[in-house]
Amino acid sequence: MDKYKKTFILNIMDYVKLNHAVLKELKKDYNVLVTQSTSEDDNPQFVPEYKSDLWGYLESLDGELACAVIDDLLGVKEEDLKGTVLY
């Protein structure tokens, strides 16, 4: 993807409620959602990212950054999902 297309895509993204339809779309290009929110936050804001070595990335976090694996979230009941994601 060229630099200008990436810039355009970033300019039209907005936070939307986390749900299975959005997660399925995000899964096409990303594999993890990261957030600065804490586990006590009722409405965490996630940003999708792609990590080529996902499990290595998760092991390296050491509690510094909260994250959720998209495949894992797809296994959660939709009514139990909370937060928003940049989409």
N, CA, C and O of each residue as an XYZ file, in Angstrom:
348
protein
N       0.854     -1.167      0.000
C       0.000      0.000      0.000
C       0.902      1.233      0.000
O       1.824      1.325      0.811
N       0.646      2.168     -0.892
C       1.521      3.334     -0.959
C       1.226      4.332      0.161
O       0.181      4.280      0.808
N       2.177      5.238      0.368
C       2.115      6.197      1.471
C       0.847      7.044      1.443
O       0.260      7.296      2.496
N       0.414      7.484      0.278
C      -0.757      8.360      0.176
C      -2.054      7.617      0.500
O      -2.959      8.177      1.119
N      -2.137      6.369      0.083
C      -3.326      5.588      0.383
C      -3.436      5.344      1.890
O      -4.529      5.420      2.453
N      -2.293      5.048      2.552
C      -2.298      4.854      3.998
C      -2.761      6.124      4.704
O      -3.562      6.058      5.636
N      -2.274      7.256      4.275
C      -2.657      8.524      4.886
C      -4.149      8.753      4.729
O      -4.806      9.184      5.676
N      -4.695      8.475      3.562
C      -6.123      8.661      3.322
C      -6.934      7.744      4.230
O      -7.926      8.169      4.822
N      -6.519      6.509      4.338
C      -7.237      5.554      5.185
C      -7.220      6.018      6.637
O      -8.248      5.966      7.311
N      -6.082      6.466      7.123
C      -6.003      6.926      8.502
C      -6.890      8.137      8.741
O      -7.421      8.308      9.838
N      -7.053      8.968      7.741
C      -7.865     10.168      7.898
C      -9.356      9.872      7.974
O     -10.111     10.698      8.486
N      -9.804      8.728      7.484
C     -11.237      8.443      7.509
C     -11.628      7.454      8.606
O     -12.807      7.130      8.747
N     -10.676      6.979      9.368
C     -10.972      6.028     10.435
C     -11.552      6.765     11.641
O     -11.233      7.927     11.888
N     -12.407      6.069     12.382
C     -13.017      6.629     13.583
C     -13.258      5.482     14.567
O     -13.236      4.316     14.172
N     -13.484      5.796     15.821
C     -13.772      4.765     16.811
C     -15.223      4.308     16.690
O     -16.147      5.121     16.657
N     -15.403      2.981     16.622
C     -16.737      2.387     16.545
C     -16.854      1.323     17.633
O     -15.850      0.808     18.126
N     -18.095      1.005     17.998
C     -18.340     -0.003     19.021
C     -17.776     -1.357     18.576
O     -17.949     -1.767     17.428
N     -17.117     -2.022     19.479
C     -16.538     -3.327     19.207
C     -17.653     -4.354     19.021
O     -18.520     -4.501     19.882
N     -17.622     -5.066     17.884
C     -18.603     -6.121     17.622
C     -17.985     -7.140     16.670
O     -16.912     -6.896     16.118
N     -18.634     -8.255     16.476
C     -18.076     -9.330     15.646
C     -17.897     -8.928     14.186
O     -16.912     -9.317     13.559
N     -18.823     -8.165     13.642
C     -18.704     -7.754     12.235
C     -17.444     -6.910     12.025
O     -16.711     -7.110     11.057
N     -17.203     -5.986     12.918
C     -16.009     -5.137     12.817
C     -14.756     -5.982     13.013
O     -13.779     -5.819     12.281
N     -14.773     -6.876     13.986
C     -13.611     -7.736     14.225
C     -13.285     -8.601     13.010
O     -12.113     -8.775     12.676
N     -14.304     -9.142     12.348
C     -14.069     -9.963     11.151
C     -13.424     -9.147     10.041
O     -12.557     -9.650      9.328
N     -13.833     -7.906      9.889
C     -13.216     -7.029      8.884
C     -11.776     -6.703      9.267
O     -10.880     -6.749      8.424
N     -11.557     -6.378     10.526
C     -10.209     -6.041     10.980
C      -9.259     -7.229     10.844
O      -8.073     -7.051     10.565
N      -9.780     -8.435     11.040
C      -8.958     -9.639     10.977
C      -8.301     -9.825      9.605
O      -7.297    -10.529      9.494
N      -8.845     -9.215      8.585
C      -8.266     -9.315      7.242
C      -6.880     -8.671      7.173
O      -6.036     -9.099      6.385
N      -6.645     -7.645      7.995
C      -5.378     -6.917      7.945
C      -4.623     -6.850      9.267
O      -3.446     -6.490      9.288
N      -5.283     -7.189     10.365
C      -4.690     -7.039     11.697
C      -4.882     -8.326     12.494
O      -5.715     -9.162     12.145
N      -4.102     -8.478     13.575
C      -4.287     -9.661     14.416
C      -4.379     -9.351     15.909
O      -4.622    -10.250     16.714
N      -4.187     -8.090     16.281
C      -4.241     -7.729     17.704
C      -4.789     -6.307     17.853
O      -4.606     -5.458     16.981
N      -5.459     -6.075     18.972
C      -5.931     -4.738     19.321
C      -5.156     -4.298     20.557
O      -5.081     -5.035     21.541
N      -4.585     -3.108     20.508
C      -3.840     -2.590     21.659
C      -4.573     -1.390     22.239
O      -5.324     -0.708     21.543
N      -4.343     -1.143     23.525
C      -5.015     -0.031     24.200
C      -4.150      0.501     25.332
O      -3.328     -0.219     25.898
N      -4.349      1.758     25.646
C      -3.726      2.365     26.819
C      -4.656      2.224     28.025
O      -4.265      2.535     29.150
N      -5.877      1.760     27.794
C      -6.874      1.626     28.861
C      -6.471      0.520     29.837
O      -5.680     -0.365     29.510
N      -7.036      0.596     31.038
C      -6.796     -0.439     32.045
C      -7.943     -1.444     32.013
O      -8.963     -1.212     31.363
N      -7.774     -2.542     32.708
C      -8.825     -3.565     32.742
C     -10.071     -3.073     33.466
O     -11.153     -3.627     33.273
N      -9.937     -2.049     34.292
C     -11.086     -1.490     35.010
C     -11.901     -0.513     34.154
O     -13.006     -0.128     34.535
N     -11.364     -0.119     33.014
C     -12.038      0.851     32.147
C     -13.285      0.229     31.537
O     -13.212     -0.844     30.938
N     -14.436      0.895     31.683
C     -15.692      0.386     31.137
C     -15.794      0.529     29.625
O     -16.573     -0.180     28.989
N     -15.020      1.433     29.046
C     -15.088      1.664     27.612
C     -13.679      1.838     27.033
O     -13.300      2.943     26.644
N     -12.902      0.747     26.976
C     -11.538      0.873     26.455
C     -11.536      1.241     24.970
O     -12.427      0.840     24.221
N     -10.538      2.001     24.558
C     -10.377      2.351     23.149
C      -9.197      1.562     22.601
O      -8.075      1.672     23.094
N      -9.469      0.765     21.572
C      -8.453     -0.087     20.966
C      -7.993      0.468     19.622
O      -8.733      1.159     18.921
N      -6.751      0.142     19.290
C      -6.193      0.458     17.976
C      -5.717     -0.868     17.384
O      -4.962     -1.589     18.035
N      -6.145     -1.207     16.159
C      -5.712     -2.475     15.558
C      -4.267     -2.390     15.070
O      -3.823     -1.358     14.568
N      -3.555     -3.489     15.228
C      -2.182     -3.593     14.735
C      -1.966     -4.997     14.191
O      -2.681     -5.936     14.539
N      -0.956     -5.118     13.324
C      -0.552     -6.436     12.833
C       0.846     -6.709     13.355
O       1.754     -5.898     13.170
N       1.019     -7.836     13.998
C       2.324     -8.268     14.499
C       2.680     -9.570     13.803
O       1.962    -10.562     13.927
N       3.799     -9.569     13.064
C       4.187    -10.776     12.328
C       4.517    -11.922     13.287
O       4.246    -13.083     12.980
N       5.093    -11.608     14.434
C       5.367    -12.607     15.465
C       4.466    -12.285     16.661
O       4.922    -11.767     17.681
N       3.194    -12.600     16.512
C       2.208    -12.225     17.524
C       2.554    -12.770     18.900
O       2.517    -12.030     19.883
N       2.888    -14.047     18.987
C       3.134    -14.654     20.299
C       4.409    -14.110     20.920
O       4.475    -13.941     22.137
N       5.407    -13.838     20.122
C       6.620    -13.203     20.635
C       6.322    -11.805     21.156
O       6.851    -11.386     22.186
N       5.468    -11.088     20.429
C       5.050     -9.751     20.856
C       4.317     -9.816     22.189
O       4.601     -9.031     23.094
N       3.371    -10.752     22.316
C       2.603    -10.881     23.551
C       3.501    -11.216     24.740
O       3.311    -10.687     25.835
N       4.480    -12.096     24.522
C       5.406    -12.463     25.598
C       6.284    -11.287     26.005
O       6.706    -11.197     27.158
N       6.561    -10.390     25.073
C       7.448     -9.269     25.356
C       6.761     -8.115     26.081
O       7.436     -7.210     26.571
N       5.430     -8.131     26.157
C       4.697     -7.004     26.737
C       5.010     -6.784     28.202
O       5.207     -5.647     28.630
N       5.059     -7.850     28.969
C       5.405     -7.741     30.390
C       4.515     -6.750     31.129
O       4.977     -6.050     32.030
N       3.240     -6.688     30.750
C       2.290     -5.830     31.439
C       2.360     -4.361     31.074
O       1.657     -3.550     31.677
N       3.197     -3.986     30.093
C       3.348     -2.585     29.724
C       2.143     -2.041     28.960
O       1.777     -0.878     29.128
N       1.539     -2.856     28.141
C       0.462     -2.404     27.270
C      -0.620     -3.468     27.249
O      -0.325     -4.652     27.087
N      -1.855     -3.061     27.409
C      -2.956     -4.013     27.356
C      -3.273     -4.302     25.892
O      -3.176     -3.418     25.042
N      -3.646     -5.525     25.611
C      -3.997     -5.876     24.234
C      -4.965     -7.052     24.230
O      -5.157     -7.725     25.242
N      -5.568     -7.282     23.067
C      -6.486     -8.401     22.883
C      -6.271     -8.974     21.491
O      -6.206     -8.233     20.511
N      -6.160    -10.290     21.406
C      -5.988    -10.966     20.123
C      -7.354    -11.042     19.442
O      -8.331    -11.478     20.051
N      -7.420    -10.620     18.191
C      -8.697    -10.569     17.472
C      -9.364    -11.937     17.428
O     -10.572    -12.033     17.644
N      -8.610    -12.998     17.155
C      -9.203    -14.347     17.118
C      -9.841    -14.709     18.463
O     -10.897    -15.341     18.501
N      -9.204    -14.312     19.556
C      -9.763    -14.586     20.879
C     -11.058    -13.816     21.094
O     -12.020    -14.353     21.645
N     -11.085    -12.562     20.660
C     -12.293    -11.747     20.824
C     -13.463    -12.296     20.028
O     -14.614    -12.155     20.442
N     -13.185    -12.918     18.895
C     -14.266    -13.502     18.092
C     -14.922    -14.679     18.806
O     -16.030    -15.078     18.448
N     -14.253    -15.236     19.807
C     -14.820    -16.326     20.594
C     -15.630    -15.849     21.793
O     -16.216    -16.655     22.515
N     -15.662    -14.534     22.001
C     -16.414    -13.950     23.116
C     -17.814    -13.598     22.623
O     -17.975    -13.122     21.500
N     -18.823    -13.831     23.456
C     -20.187    -13.445     23.091
C     -20.219    -11.955     22.790
O     -19.604    -11.159     23.499
N     -20.927    -11.586     21.752
C     -20.959    -10.190     21.331
C     -21.435     -9.260     22.452
O     -20.922     -8.151     22.602
N     -22.402     -9.708     23.223
C     -22.911     -8.849     24.299
C     -21.881     -8.645     25.416
O     -22.025     -7.739     26.236
N     -20.844     -9.486     25.445
C     -19.793     -9.344     26.459
C     -18.624     -8.491     25.996
O     -17.756     -8.145     26.798
N     -18.587     -8.145     24.710
C     -17.516     -7.285     24.202
C     -17.756     -5.872     24.702
O     -18.892     -5.400     24.744
N     -16.672     -5.197     25.084
C     -16.834     -3.817     25.514
C     -15.738     -2.967     24.892
O     -14.638     -3.444     24.614
N     -16.061     -1.708     24.682
C     -15.087     -0.774     24.164
C     -15.329     -0.398     22.714
O     -16.301     -0.811     22.081
N     -14.398      0.404     22.219
C     -14.458      0.865     20.831
C     -13.114      0.563     20.173
O     -12.102      0.353     20.840
N     -13.142      0.549     18.853
C     -11.910      0.266     18.103
C     -11.809      1.239     16.938
O     -12.819      1.607     16.338
N     -10.598      1.650     16.623
C     -10.362      2.521     15.490
C     -10.607      1.716     14.220
O      -9.943      0.710     13.971
N     -11.571      2.174     13.420
C     -11.999      1.381     12.251
C     -12.295      2.305     11.091
O     -12.669      1.842     10.014
